[in-house]
Amino acid sequence: MDDILRAVEQGHLKERDAFRPGDIIRVHERISEGAKERVQVFEGLVLKRSGGGTKEMITVRKISSGIGVEKTYPLHSPKIEKIELVKERGARQSRPYYLRDLRKIR
């Protein structure tokens, strides 16, 4: 049964740039508003990657007008147009939640 599920999931997996928690990325997400569709860019710091296969998720955090904003995206979603790596940064942990306390991310 697992072989069948893996075979079906392989068709839905997308090639993404290699990035890890602590890196700064730019996520291009397709937003549909009524009949129109546009691309919205969300640039921030990767806090975590979780799951595997088609269920893999990423959490991205940015500071907007002095307020921290976090978004969680399914990595292989058709709504995600592309993900580009802006800056590689080292993180001391695999889930650097300590970066939430920092005021300036860059």
RAQUIPE-V372405 format. One record per pair of residues at least 24 apart in sequence whose C-alpha atoms are under 6 Angstrom apart, sorted by the first residue. I is the first residue (numbers start at 0). J is the second residue. Records with the same first field share a line. If there is no record, write none. Layout:
I: J + J
//
This chain:
12: 75
13: 75
20: 45 + 46 + 47
21: 45 + 88 + 89 + 90
22: 86 + 87 + 88
23: 85 + 86
24: 83 + 84 + 85
25: 82 + 83
26: 82
27: 80 + 81
28: 78 + 79 + 80
29: 78
46: 94 + 95
47: 94
//
